[in-house]
Amino acid sequence: MPTRARAAVLVLAGLTLAACGNVHPGAAAVVDDQTISMKTLDTTAKAYCALALASAQSQGATLPSNAEVRRQTVTTLVSLVVARKLAKDEGVTPRPAEYELTTDQQDQVAKSFAKAKNLDEIKKLIEQGQQLSAIAVALAEKSTGQARTQENISQLAAAGQAEITKAFKDNDVKFAPRFGLSNKTAKTVAATGSLSVAPTDLGEDKPDQLPPAQRCD
């Protein structure tokens, strides 16, 4: 798997930004007046599963559960919406060359996922993860006055992600209750299947009962 693709997986997996609230049926989350549909979540989660599986196999790591993959996916989608707004407001929108896959990288991804039927979605998700990371670094560069270097880029990325998290409140982020995410702690407050989350929102998290788009295998 390409190095940049692995990095994108780590960026996506490391994001635990979250919020909660009431959203209309069929929505996974809402950012201001922009809705992220469950259909979009399902499609993206399937691509996330492919990346997570490849990463787990190459690093000998444990594959995250279906519920965790879907939480990470929805937080990534929401984070990107918020990040793009912040980048525009702060005048630090990254150039496409900073996050788009080159032709050679696209070929590498195609070889790594030769059997995948959702290759375009996998490529799109890698680029989204890289765009999110690029925005986080750019935001931190502006707020700290520090230019990125090999030594400080991880710290800048973390600082920028913190700015994105902080902006969730101002952007009226709301997640569907089924994800068990809180905007007060930015952490998971209820596991899928927990009694503290409405059963009608949660459903069962059993792989053999989930539609294909929701399985991470």
N, C-alpha and C positions, 0 to 999 in steps of 0.2 A: 504494500500500500504506500502511496507517495507520502513523503514527509509532511507536506502541507496538508494533506488529507488527514493524517494522524493528528496534526496540530489542531485542525478544525474540530475533530472529535473531542479533544481535550478542552477546547474553548467551550464547546456546547455542553459537555458534561459538567464543566465547572460552574456553570451559571445556575444559581438557585434563586434568582430574582422572582418575586411572587407578589400577588395581591389577590383579594377575593371580593365577591359581592354578587349582586343579582344580575344575571344576564339572561337574555331571552332564549327560548328553546332553539337548539341547533347551533348555538354559539359556544365556542370553546373559551373565548375571552373577548373583552371589549377594551379598546384604548380610545378614550374620548368618544368620538362618534364612529370610529372604525372597528368593524367586527371581524374577528378571526373565526371562521366557521369550523365546525367539527369535521367537515369534509377536508378542509385544508390541513387540519391537524392530523387526520388519519393518513393522508398522503405523505405528509412530512415525516410522521412518526415511522412509517415504513422505511423511508430513506435513512432515518436516524438509526433504525434497527440494523440496517445493512452496514453502516459505518461502525456501529458499536460492536457488531459481531466480528467484523474484520479486525478491529482494534483489539478485542478480547483474544482472538486467536493468535495474533502476532505478538502480544505482550503477555499471554498466559493469564489474563485477568478474568474475573467473573462477569458474565453478561448481566446487565441490570434487568430488573423485572419489567414486565409490560407496563405496570403502573408508573414505575420510575421513569421509564423511557418517555411515556406520554407527558409526565410532569415536566421533564427536561425539554421536551419538544415544545410544549405550549409556552414555557417561560422564554425559550429562545425566540419564538415567533413574536411574542409581546415585546421582549427586550429590543428586538431589531426595529420595531415600529417606533418605540420610544427613543432609541439611539439615533435613528435617522432624523427625528424631529429636533433632538438636542443638537446634532451636528449642524443642521440647517440654521438653527437659532444662533449658534456660537460661531458660525462661519468656518467650520472645520470639516466639511464633507470630504471624505477621502476620494482620491482619484480612482476610477475603476481599475487601473493597472495595479493598485495596491491590494486588491482582493479577488479580481477575476482570474480564473485559471487560464494559463497560456495554452496554446495548441498542444505542446508537448505534455503538459500536465493533464490535459483532458484525455490524451491518448493513454497516459499512465493509469488514470482512473478507469478508463474503459477496459484496460487489460486486467486490472485488479478486480473488477466487477463484471467480468465477461459474461456471466450467466444471469446477471441482474436484468429484470424486465423494466426497472424504473431508473435506468442509468441517468436520464436527464434530471430527475428529481434528486438523485445522489449528488450530481455535479452542482445543482442549484443550492443544495443544503451546505455543501462545502464552501461555496462562495458566500453564502449568507453568514456562516460562522466566521469566515475571514473578514467580511465587511464589519461585522459586529466588533471583532477584535481591533480592527483598524480604527474604528470610530472611538472605541474606549481609549486607545492610546492617544489619539489626537485630542480628545477632550482633556485628558490628564496633562498633556504637553502644555495646553493653553492655561489650565488652572494652576499648574505648578511652576510654569516658566522654564521647565527642563526639556531639553531636546532628547529624543530617544537615542539610546545606545544599546549595544548588546548586553551591557551590564544592568541597565535599569528598565528595559522594556517590559519585563514581567511585572515590576512594581507599578509602572505607568498603566499597564493594562488593568491591574487590580484596582487602582485608584479611579480609572475611568469607568469601570464596571460599577463601582460604588456610586458614582455620580448618576449613572443610569438607574440604579436601584432607587436612589433618592428621588428621582424624577417620576417614579411610578405614581406617587400620590398626586402630583400636579397634573398628570395626564389621565387621572380618573380611571386607572386600570382596574378591571374586574375580571376575575377568573370564574369559570363555572364551578359551583360547589363540589362537584365530583372529584376535583383534583386535591382538595384538602389543603389549599395554600392560603397563607395569611399575609395581608399587607402590613400588619403590625410588626411581625417578627421576620418577614422575608424568608420563612422556613416552612417546611411541611408541618402542619399542625394536626393532621389526621390521615392515617394510612388508608388506602383504598379498602373499603369494607369496614371501616371503623364506624362504631355506633354514633360518633359525634358528627358524622356527615350523613345527610339524608340518603337512605338506601335507594330511593328512586333515582337519585342523581348518580350514585356510584355504580350500581350493577355489580356483577361478579367478575373478579379478576382471574378467571380460569382460562388458560390458553386455548383449550379445546372448545370453549364456548364463545370465544371472541372471533369477530370477522377477521379475515386474512390481513387486512390493513392494520389491525391492532396487535398482531402477534410479532414478537421479536424472536424469531427462530429461523 
